[in-house]
Amino acid sequence: MASHKGDPSFWRPSFVLGLLFFAALISLAVFFWWHAWLRRTAPAEALDKQQIVVLLAAWLAVIGWITTAWTSIRNSVKQHTVNTLLQSRLSATYMERADRVNKFFGAYEAHHPLRTRDPDADPTQGIAGDDEEALRYILNYFEYIAIGVRHGDLHEAMLRASLRSILTKTTFYSRDWIERRVGGGPSLSPNPLLYRNLRWLYLRWRDVDGVPGNDLRAFSMVRS
């Protein structure tokens, strides 16, 4: 069972650069240890000051490259995230589908107040036609967002600040609709990988500051 707290299957570029930076620090420490050992055991073989300066200059160049690359990747990811958010907000198709989904779930909330709501109720019961197509469109968009977060191609903190509420709420309300397609049914073939990344991100974003979200019941199928 994969944990929603992290995903070691994907090595983000910033993580790889962090490893390189750590390796560079270790190599510097090893070099000074080796040089001190040579001065004690074989002074004639030890490097002179000019050679040490050249090696240190090369080491600093490597550190500079790692720092520049890390900064460039961070800025690129942030810019890509901003563009992704802007494109969705400027997309008439996205806004129309989002409004339709909001109206559908808004009607459900109006007819089923939280204090009397059945925790096992299916908010998507009876969804069909344009409403169902709108829900599928929005969930596909959220899956794209989740893939970007999981691979490190999108800036998670920025997306969490702007999309957390709508993503977790929509995913939770759609849990039965998704489960039926993940597990299969009389007229549906099972698809265990459907919205796999969205299910992962839902669990990751559901809790606030380590406090579990106020889900009405367990979102069972996200454990994949």
PyRosetta script that sets phi, psi and omega in degrees:
from pyrosetta import init, pose_from_sequence

init()
pose = pose_from_sequence("MASHKGDPSFWRPSFVLGLLFFAALISLAVFFWWHAWLRRTAPAEALDKQQIVVLLAAWLAVIGWITTAWTSIRNSVKQHTVNTLLQSRLSATYMERADRVNKFFGAYEAHHPLRTRDPDADPTQGIAGDDEEALRYILNYFEYIAIGVRHGDLHEAMLRASLRSILTKTTFYSRDWIERRVGGGPSLSPNPLLYRNLRWLYLRWRDVDGVPGNDLRAFSMVRS")
pose.set_psi(1, 122.2)
pose.set_omega(1, -178.1)
pose.set_phi(2, -74.4)
pose.set_psi(2, 142.1)
pose.set_omega(2, 178.2)
pose.set_phi(3, -83.8)
pose.set_psi(3, 144.1)
pose.set_omega(3, 177.9)
pose.set_phi(4, -87.0)
pose.set_psi(4, -1.8)
pose.set_omega(4, -178.8)
pose.set_phi(5, -81.9)
pose.set_psi(5, -14.8)
pose.set_omega(5, 179.3)
pose.set_phi(6, -173.9)
pose.set_psi(6, 171.6)
pose.set_omega(6, -178.4)
pose.set_phi(7, -143.1)
pose.set_psi(7, 92.5)
pose.set_omega(7, -177.0)
pose.set_phi(8, -70.8)
pose.set_psi(8, -6.6)
pose.set_omega(8, -178.0)
pose.set_phi(9, -73.0)
pose.set_psi(9, -16.0)
pose.set_omega(9, 179.4)
pose.set_phi(10, -116.4)
pose.set_psi(10, 125.1)
pose.set_omega(10, 177.2)
pose.set_phi(11, -99.1)
pose.set_psi(11, 107.7)
pose.set_omega(11, -178.8)
pose.set_phi(12, -73.2)
pose.set_psi(12, 149.3)
pose.set_omega(12, -179.7)
pose.set_phi(13, -54.7)
pose.set_psi(13, -40.2)
pose.set_omega(13, -179.8)
pose.set_phi(14, -64.0)
pose.set_psi(14, -33.9)
pose.set_omega(14, 178.2)
pose.set_phi(15, -67.9)
pose.set_psi(15, -42.2)
pose.set_omega(15, 178.6)
pose.set_phi(16, -63.2)
pose.set_psi(16, -42.5)
pose.set_omega(16, 178.2)
pose.set_phi(17, -64.8)
pose.set_psi(17, -35.2)
pose.set_omega(17, 175.7)
pose.set_phi(18, -62.5)
pose.set_psi(18, -40.4)
pose.set_omega(18, 176.8)
pose.set_phi(19, -63.9)
pose.set_psi(19, -41.3)
pose.set_omega(19, 178.5)
pose.set_phi(20, -63.8)
pose.set_psi(20, -40.6)
pose.set_omega(20, 178.4)
pose.set_phi(21, -63.0)
pose.set_psi(21, -43.8)
pose.set_omega(21, 178.2)
pose.set_phi(22, -63.2)
pose.set_psi(22, -40.8)
pose.set_omega(22, 178.7)
pose.set_phi(23, -64.0)
pose.set_psi(23, -36.8)
pose.set_omega(23, 178.6)
pose.set_phi(24, -65.3)
pose.set_psi(24, -40.1)
pose.set_omega(24, 177.4)
pose.set_phi(25, -64.7)
pose.set_psi(25, -42.2)
pose.set_omega(25, 178.8)
pose.set_phi(26, -63.0)
pose.set_psi(26, -42.3)
pose.set_omega(26, -179.5)
pose.set_phi(27, -62.9)
pose.set_psi(27, -36.5)
pose.set_omega(27, 178.0)
pose.set_phi(28, -65.9)
pose.set_psi(28, -43.3)
pose.set_omega(28, 178.7)
pose.set_phi(29, -63.0)
pose.set_psi(29, -42.0)
pose.set_omega(29, 178.9)
pose.set_phi(30, -64.5)
pose.set_psi(30, -39.6)
pose.set_omega(30, -179.9)
pose.set_phi(31, -61.9)
pose.set_psi(31, -47.0)
pose.set_omega(31, -179.4)
pose.set_phi(32, -65.9)
pose.set_psi(32, -36.8)
pose.set_omega(32, 176.6)
pose.set_phi(33, -64.0)
pose.set_psi(33, -43.8)
pose.set_omega(33, -179.7)
pose.set_phi(34, -64.3)
pose.set_psi(34, -41.7)
pose.set_omega(34, -179.7)
pose.set_phi(35, -65.7)
pose.set_psi(35, -42.0)
pose.set_omega(35, 177.9)
pose.set_phi(36, -63.8)
pose.set_psi(36, -38.1)
pose.set_omega(36, 179.1)
pose.set_phi(37, -65.8)
pose.set_psi(37, -40.6)
pose.set_omega(37, 178.8)
pose.set_phi(38, -64.7)
pose.set_psi(38, -39.4)
pose.set_omega(38, -178.7)
pose.set_phi(39, -64.4)
pose.set_psi(39, -29.0)
pose.set_omega(39, 179.1)
pose.set_phi(40, -83.9)
pose.set_psi(40, -39.5)
pose.set_omega(40, -172.8)
pose.set_phi(41, -96.5)
pose.set_psi(41, -32.9)
pose.set_omega(41, -178.4)
pose.set_phi(42, -147.4)
pose.set_psi(42, 76.4)
pose.set_omega(42, -176.0)
pose.set_phi(43, -54.4)
pose.set_psi(43, -32.8)
pose.set_omega(43, -177.6)
pose.set_phi(44, -67.9)
pose.set_psi(44, -25.3)
pose.set_omega(44, -178.5)
pose.set_phi(45, -89.1)
pose.set_psi(45, -10.1)
pose.set_omega(45, -177.3)
pose.set_phi(46, -68.4)
pose.set_psi(46, 152.8)
pose.set_omega(46, 180.0)
pose.set_phi(47, -74.9)
pose.set_psi(47, 147.0)
pose.set_omega(47, 175.8)
pose.set_phi(48, -85.3)
pose.set_psi(48, 175.8)
pose.set_omega(48, -174.9)
pose.set_phi(49, -62.0)
pose.set_psi(49, -39.1)
pose.set_omega(49, -178.6)
pose.set_phi(50, -63.6)
pose.set_psi(50, -41.9)
pose.set_omega(50, 178.7)
pose.set_phi(51, -65.0)
pose.set_psi(51, -39.1)
pose.set_omega(51, 178.8)
pose.set_phi(52, -64.1)
pose.set_psi(52, -41.2)
pose.set_omega(52, 179.0)
pose.set_phi(53, -61.5)
pose.set_psi(53, -42.0)
pose.set_omega(53, 179.5)
pose.set_phi(54, -62.8)
pose.set_psi(54, -44.4)
pose.set_omega(54, -180.0)
pose.set_phi(55, -65.6)
pose.set_psi(55, -40.5)
pose.set_omega(55, 178.1)
pose.set_phi(56, -65.1)
pose.set_psi(56, -37.9)
pose.set_omega(56, 177.6)
pose.set_phi(57, -62.7)
pose.set_psi(57, -41.5)
pose.set_omega(57, 177.9)
pose.set_phi(58, -64.8)
pose.set_psi(58, -39.8)
pose.set_omega(58, 180.0)
pose.set_phi(59, -65.2)
pose.set_psi(59, -42.8)
pose.set_omega(59, 178.4)
pose.set_phi(60, -64.2)
pose.set_psi(60, -34.4)
pose.set_omega(60, 177.5)
pose.set_phi(61, -64.4)
pose.set_psi(61, -40.4)
pose.set_omega(61, 177.8)
pose.set_phi(62, -63.9)
pose.set_psi(62, -44.8)
pose.set_omega(62, 178.6)
pose.set_phi(63, -61.4)
pose.set_psi(63, -41.0)
pose.set_omega(63, 178.1)
pose.set_phi(64, -63.0)
pose.set_psi(64, -40.1)
pose.set_omega(64, 178.7)
pose.set_phi(65, -64.8)
pose.set_psi(65, -43.0)
pose.set_omega(65, 179.9)
pose.set_phi(66, -62.4)
pose.set_psi(66, -44.3)
pose.set_omega(66, -179.5)
pose.set_phi(67, -63.9)
pose.set_psi(67, -43.2)
pose.set_omega(67, 178.9)
pose.set_phi(68, -63.8)
pose.set_psi(68, -43.2)
pose.set_omega(68, 180.0)
pose.set_phi(69, -63.8)
pose.set_psi(69, -41.8)
pose.set_omega(69, -179.8)
pose.set_phi(70, -63.3)
pose.set_psi(70, -43.4)
pose.set_omega(70, 179.0)
pose.set_phi(71, -64.3)
pose.set_psi(71, -41.6)
pose.set_omega(71, 179.9)
pose.set_phi(72, -63.9)
pose.set_psi(72, -43.1)
pose.set_omega(72, 179.4)
pose.set_phi(73, -64.5)
pose.set_psi(73, -43.7)
pose.set_omega(73, -179.7)
pose.set_phi(74, -60.6)
pose.set_psi(74, -46.1)
pose.set_omega(74, -179.9)
pose.set_phi(75, -66.4)
pose.set_psi(75, -37.9)
pose.set_omega(75, 179.3)
pose.set_phi(76, -64.8)
pose.set_psi(76, -42.5)
pose.set_omega(76, 179.3)
pose.set_phi(77, -64.1)
pose.set_psi(77, -42.8)
pose.set_omega(77, 179.1)
pose.set_phi(78, -63.1)
pose.set_psi(78, -42.6)
pose.set_omega(78, -179.6)
pose.set_phi(79, -66.0)
pose.set_psi(79, -40.9)
pose.set_omega(79, 177.8)
pose.set_phi(80, -62.5)
pose.set_psi(80, -38.0)
pose.set_omega(80, 179.1)
pose.set_phi(81, -66.1)
pose.set_psi(81, -44.7)
pose.set_omega(81, 178.2)
pose.set_phi(82, -60.5)
pose.set_psi(82, -43.8)
pose.set_omega(82, 179.5)
pose.set_phi(83, -62.5)
pose.set_psi(83, -39.7)
pose.set_omega(83, 179.3)
pose.set_phi(84, -63.0)
pose.set_psi(84, -44.0)
pose.set_omega(84, 179.3)
pose.set_phi(85, -66.3)
pose.set_psi(85, -41.9)
pose.set_omega(85, -179.9)
pose.set_phi(86, -64.7)
pose.set_psi(86, -41.7)
pose.set_omega(86, -179.3)
pose.set_phi(87, -61.8)
pose.set_psi(87, -38.1)
pose.set_omega(87, 179.0)
pose.set_phi(88, -69.1)
pose.set_psi(88, -40.1)
pose.set_omega(88, -179.0)
pose.set_phi(89, -70.1)
pose.set_psi(89, -29.4)
pose.set_omega(89, -178.9)
pose.set_phi(90, -91.1)
pose.set_psi(90, -3.5)
pose.set_omega(90, -179.2)
pose.set_phi(91, -86.3)
pose.set_psi(91, 118.0)
pose.set_omega(91, 178.6)
pose.set_phi(92, -64.2)
pose.set_psi(92, -35.2)
pose.set_omega(92, 179.4)
pose.set_phi(93, -64.4)
pose.set_psi(93, -46.5)
pose.set_omega(93, 179.9)
pose.set_phi(94, -61.5)
pose.set_psi(94, -47.3)
pose.set_omega(94, -177.0)
pose.set_phi(95, -63.8)
pose.set_psi(95, -37.9)
pose.set_omega(95, 179.1)
pose.set_phi(96, -65.9)
pose.set_psi(96, -43.5)
pose.set_omega(96, 179.4)
pose.set_phi(97, -67.8)
pose.set_psi(97, -40.3)
pose.set_omega(97, 179.6)
pose.set_phi(98, -63.8)
pose.set_psi(98, -42.0)
pose.set_omega(98, 178.2)
pose.set_phi(99, -62.7)
pose.set_psi(99, -39.0)
pose.set_omega(99, -179.8)
pose.set_phi(100, -65.8)
pose.set_psi(100, -42.6)
pose.set_omega(100, 178.5)
pose.set_phi(101, -65.4)
pose.set_psi(101, -42.9)
pose.set_omega(101, 179.3)
pose.set_phi(102, -61.6)
pose.set_psi(102, -39.9)
pose.set_omega(102, 178.7)
pose.set_phi(103, -66.8)
pose.set_psi(103, -39.0)
pose.set_omega(103, -179.4)
pose.set_phi(104, -64.1)
pose.set_psi(104, -49.8)
pose.set_omega(104, -179.7)
pose.set_phi(105, -72.7)
pose.set_psi(105, -28.7)
pose.set_omega(105, 175.3)
pose.set_phi(106, -63.4)
pose.set_psi(106, -39.7)
pose.set_omega(106, 176.9)
pose.set_phi(107, -65.6)
pose.set_psi(107, -37.2)
pose.set_omega(107, 177.7)
pose.set_phi(108, -62.9)
pose.set_psi(108, -44.8)
pose.set_omega(108, -179.9)
pose.set_phi(109, -64.6)
pose.set_psi(109, -36.7)
pose.set_omega(109, -179.7)
pose.set_phi(110, -66.6)
pose.set_psi(110, -35.4)
pose.set_omega(110, -179.0)
pose.set_phi(111, -87.7)
pose.set_psi(111, -14.2)
pose.set_omega(111, -178.7)
pose.set_phi(112, -133.3)
pose.set_psi(112, 81.0)
pose.set_omega(112, 178.8)
pose.set_phi(113, -56.1)
pose.set_psi(113, 148.9)
pose.set_omega(113, -174.6)
pose.set_phi(114, -59.5)
pose.set_psi(114, -38.4)
pose.set_omega(114, -175.3)
pose.set_phi(115, -67.9)
pose.set_psi(115, -22.8)
pose.set_omega(115, -179.9)
pose.set_phi(116, -117.4)
pose.set_psi(116, 9.7)
pose.set_omega(116, -174.4)
pose.set_phi(117, -74.3)
pose.set_psi(117, 137.2)
pose.set_omega(117, 176.2)
pose.set_phi(118, -73.0)
pose.set_psi(118, 120.0)
pose.set_omega(118, -177.9)
pose.set_phi(119, -63.4)
pose.set_psi(119, -19.1)
pose.set_omega(119, 179.6)
pose.set_phi(120, -99.4)
pose.set_psi(120, 7.2)
pose.set_omega(120, -179.1)
pose.set_phi(121, -69.7)
pose.set_psi(121, 152.2)
pose.set_omega(121, 178.6)
pose.set_phi(122, -103.9)
pose.set_psi(122, 105.2)
pose.set_omega(122, -178.8)
pose.set_phi(123, -61.9)
pose.set_psi(123, -21.0)
pose.set_omega(123, -177.9)
pose.set_phi(124, -94.8)
pose.set_psi(124, 7.0)
pose.set_omega(124, 179.9)
pose.set_phi(125, -60.6)
pose.set_psi(125, 127.8)
pose.set_omega(125, 179.6)
pose.set_phi(126, 87.6)
pose.set_psi(126, -2.3)
pose.set_omega(126, 179.8)
pose.set_phi(127, -69.6)
pose.set_psi(127, 138.1)
pose.set_omega(127, -177.9)
pose.set_phi(128, -163.8)
pose.set_psi(128, 172.5)
pose.set_omega(128, 174.5)
pose.set_phi(129, 60.2)
pose.set_psi(129, -135.1)
pose.set_omega(129, -176.9)
pose.set_phi(130, -64.3)
pose.set_psi(130, -33.4)
pose.set_omega(130, 178.9)
pose.set_phi(131, -64.3)
pose.set_psi(131, -42.6)
pose.set_omega(131, 179.9)
pose.set_phi(132, -68.9)
pose.set_psi(132, -39.2)
pose.set_omega(132, 176.9)
pose.set_phi(133, -63.6)
pose.set_psi(133, -37.8)
pose.set_omega(133, 177.9)
pose.set_phi(134, -65.2)
pose.set_psi(134, -42.0)
pose.set_omega(134, 178.4)
pose.set_phi(135, -63.2)
pose.set_psi(135, -43.6)
pose.set_omega(135, 178.8)
pose.set_phi(136, -61.3)
pose.set_psi(136, -41.2)
pose.set_omega(136, 179.6)
pose.set_phi(137, -61.6)
pose.set_psi(137, -46.9)
pose.set_omega(137, -178.1)
pose.set_phi(138, -66.6)
pose.set_psi(138, -41.7)
pose.set_omega(138, 178.6)
pose.set_phi(139, -65.4)
pose.set_psi(139, -36.3)
pose.set_omega(139, 176.1)
pose.set_phi(140, -64.4)
pose.set_psi(140, -38.9)
pose.set_omega(140, 177.1)
pose.set_phi(141, -64.1)
pose.set_psi(141, -43.4)
pose.set_omega(141, 178.2)
pose.set_phi(142, -64.9)
pose.set_psi(142, -33.9)
pose.set_omega(142, 176.2)
pose.set_phi(143, -63.9)
pose.set_psi(143, -40.7)
pose.set_omega(143, 176.3)
pose.set_phi(144, -61.3)
pose.set_psi(144, -43.3)
pose.set_omega(144, 177.3)
pose.set_phi(145, -61.2)
pose.set_psi(145, -44.2)
pose.set_omega(145, -178.4)
pose.set_phi(146, -63.6)
pose.set_psi(146, -39.6)
pose.set_omega(146, 177.7)
pose.set_phi(147, -62.7)
pose.set_psi(147, -43.6)
pose.set_omega(147, 178.7)
pose.set_phi(148, -61.6)
pose.set_psi(148, -40.9)
pose.set_omega(148, 178.0)
pose.set_phi(149, -66.4)
pose.set_psi(149, -44.2)
pose.set_omega(149, -174.9)
pose.set_phi(150, -66.7)
pose.set_psi(150, -33.8)
pose.set_omega(150, 179.8)
pose.set_phi(151, -89.3)
pose.set_psi(151, -7.6)
pose.set_omega(151, -178.8)
pose.set_phi(152, 83.3)
pose.set_psi(152, 12.6)
pose.set_omega(152, 179.6)
pose.set_phi(153, -84.1)
pose.set_psi(153, -15.6)
pose.set_omega(153, 178.0)
pose.set_phi(154, -124.9)
pose.set_psi(154, 149.2)
pose.set_omega(154, -176.7)
pose.set_phi(155, -80.1)
pose.set_psi(155, 110.0)
pose.set_omega(155, -172.4)
pose.set_phi(156, -64.1)
pose.set_psi(156, -42.2)
pose.set_omega(156, -176.8)
pose.set_phi(157, -61.8)
pose.set_psi(157, -40.9)
pose.set_omega(157, 179.4)
pose.set_phi(158, -66.0)
pose.set_psi(158, -43.5)
pose.set_omega(158, -179.8)
pose.set_phi(159, -68.1)
pose.set_psi(159, -39.7)
pose.set_omega(159, 179.6)
pose.set_phi(160, -61.6)
pose.set_psi(160, -39.8)
pose.set_omega(160, -178.9)
pose.set_phi(161, -67.1)
pose.set_psi(161, -28.6)
pose.set_omega(161, -175.2)
pose.set_phi(162, -104.4)
pose.set_psi(162, -26.5)
pose.set_omega(162, -172.8)
pose.set_phi(163, -118.8)
pose.set_psi(163, -7.0)
pose.set_omega(163, -172.0)
pose.set_phi(164, -55.2)
pose.set_psi(164, -48.9)
pose.set_omega(164, -174.6)
pose.set_phi(165, -61.5)
pose.set_psi(165, -51.3)
pose.set_omega(165, -176.2)
pose.set_phi(166, -70.1)
pose.set_psi(166, -35.5)
pose.set_omega(166, -179.1)
pose.set_phi(167, -68.0)
pose.set_psi(167, -47.5)
pose.set_omega(167, -178.1)
pose.set_phi(168, -68.8)
pose.set_psi(168, -38.5)
pose.set_omega(168, -179.2)
pose.set_phi(169, -67.4)
pose.set_psi(169, -46.2)
pose.set_omega(169, -179.6)
pose.set_phi(170, -65.0)
pose.set_psi(170, -41.6)
pose.set_omega(170, 179.8)
pose.set_phi(171, -65.3)
pose.set_psi(171, -41.7)
pose.set_omega(171, 179.4)
pose.set_phi(172, -64.9)
pose.set_psi(172, -45.0)
pose.set_omega(172, 179.4)
pose.set_phi(173, -65.1)
pose.set_psi(173, -25.2)
pose.set_omega(173, -178.1)
pose.set_phi(174, -94.0)
pose.set_psi(174, 8.2)
pose.set_omega(174, -170.8)
pose.set_phi(175, -57.1)
pose.set_psi(175, -43.9)
pose.set_omega(175, -178.7)
pose.set_phi(176, -69.5)
pose.set_psi(176, -39.2)
pose.set_omega(176, 177.4)
pose.set_phi(177, -60.4)
pose.set_psi(177, -42.4)
pose.set_omega(177, 179.3)
pose.set_phi(178, -69.9)
pose.set_psi(178, -44.1)
pose.set_omega(178, -177.8)
pose.set_phi(179, -60.0)
pose.set_psi(179, -38.0)
pose.set_omega(179, 179.6)
pose.set_phi(180, -63.6)
pose.set_psi(180, -32.9)
pose.set_omega(180, -179.6)
pose.set_phi(181, -86.2)
pose.set_psi(181, -26.1)
pose.set_omega(181, 175.4)
pose.set_phi(182, -73.3)
pose.set_psi(182, -47.5)
pose.set_omega(182, -177.1)
pose.set_phi(183, -86.4)
pose.set_psi(183, -16.5)
pose.set_omega(183, -178.3)
pose.set_phi(184, 84.2)
pose.set_psi(184, 170.7)
pose.set_omega(184, -179.3)
pose.set_phi(185, -166.0)
pose.set_psi(185, -166.9)
pose.set_omega(185, -178.0)
pose.set_phi(186, -55.1)
pose.set_psi(186, -37.5)
pose.set_omega(186, -178.0)
pose.set_phi(187, -119.1)
pose.set_psi(187, 12.1)
pose.set_omega(187, -177.7)
pose.set_phi(188, -128.7)
pose.set_psi(188, 132.8)
pose.set_omega(188, 175.0)
pose.set_phi(189, -80.4)
pose.set_psi(189, 140.6)
pose.set_omega(189, 179.7)
pose.set_phi(190, -64.2)
pose.set_psi(190, 141.4)
pose.set_omega(190, 178.9)
pose.set_phi(191, -139.6)
pose.set_psi(191, 80.6)
pose.set_omega(191, -173.7)
pose.set_phi(192, -62.9)
pose.set_psi(192, -17.3)
pose.set_omega(192, -179.3)
pose.set_phi(193, -93.2)
pose.set_psi(193, -1.8)
pose.set_omega(193, -177.9)
pose.set_phi(194, -62.9)
pose.set_psi(194, 127.7)
pose.set_omega(194, 179.5)
pose.set_phi(195, 52.9)
pose.set_psi(195, 33.9)
pose.set_omega(195, -178.7)
pose.set_phi(196, -60.3)
pose.set_psi(196, -43.0)
pose.set_omega(196, -178.7)
pose.set_phi(197, -72.4)
pose.set_psi(197, -35.9)
pose.set_omega(197, 176.4)
pose.set_phi(198, -65.1)
pose.set_psi(198, -40.5)
pose.set_omega(198, 178.7)
pose.set_phi(199, -63.6)
pose.set_psi(199, -38.2)
pose.set_omega(199, 176.7)
pose.set_phi(200, -64.1)
pose.set_psi(200, -45.5)
pose.set_omega(200, -177.6)
pose.set_phi(201, -69.4)
pose.set_psi(201, -33.2)
pose.set_omega(201, 177.7)
pose.set_phi(202, -58.3)
pose.set_psi(202, -48.1)
pose.set_omega(202, 179.0)
pose.set_phi(203, -65.6)
pose.set_psi(203, -34.8)
pose.set_omega(203, -179.0)
pose.set_phi(204, -68.1)
pose.set_psi(204, -36.8)
pose.set_omega(204, -176.7)
pose.set_phi(205, -96.6)
pose.set_psi(205, -12.1)
pose.set_omega(205, -174.0)
pose.set_phi(206, -62.3)
pose.set_psi(206, -40.8)
pose.set_omega(206, -177.2)
pose.set_phi(207, -83.8)
pose.set_psi(207, 147.2)
pose.set_omega(207, 179.3)
pose.set_phi(208, -116.2)
pose.set_psi(208, 117.9)
pose.set_omega(208, 179.2)
pose.set_phi(209, 52.3)
pose.set_psi(209, 41.0)
pose.set_omega(209, 177.5)
pose.set_phi(210, 81.6)
pose.set_psi(210, -4.3)
pose.set_omega(210, 179.7)
pose.set_phi(211, -93.6)
pose.set_psi(211, 124.8)
pose.set_omega(211, -178.6)
pose.set_phi(212, -58.1)
pose.set_psi(212, 145.6)
pose.set_omega(212, 177.9)
pose.set_phi(213, -68.5)
pose.set_psi(213, 164.2)
pose.set_omega(213, -175.5)
pose.set_phi(214, -91.4)
pose.set_psi(214, 50.9)
pose.set_omega(214, 177.7)
pose.set_phi(215, -62.3)
pose.set_psi(215, 143.4)
pose.set_omega(215, -179.9)
pose.set_phi(216, -75.7)
pose.set_psi(216, -24.4)
pose.set_omega(216, 173.9)
pose.set_phi(217, -158.3)
pose.set_psi(217, 168.9)
pose.set_omega(217, -176.0)
pose.set_phi(218, -65.2)
pose.set_psi(218, 142.7)
pose.set_omega(218, 175.6)
pose.set_phi(219, -94.7)
pose.set_psi(219, 80.2)
pose.set_omega(219, -164.1)
pose.set_phi(220, -61.8)
pose.set_psi(220, -39.2)
pose.set_omega(220, -169.0)
pose.set_phi(221, -78.6)
pose.set_psi(221, -1.5)
pose.set_omega(221, -179.2)
pose.set_phi(222, -76.7)
pose.set_psi(222, -8.8)
pose.set_omega(222, -176.4)
pose.set_phi(223, -82.1)
pose.set_psi(223, 70.0)
pose.set_omega(223, -179.2)
pose.set_phi(224, -141.7)
pose.dump_pdb("model.pdb")
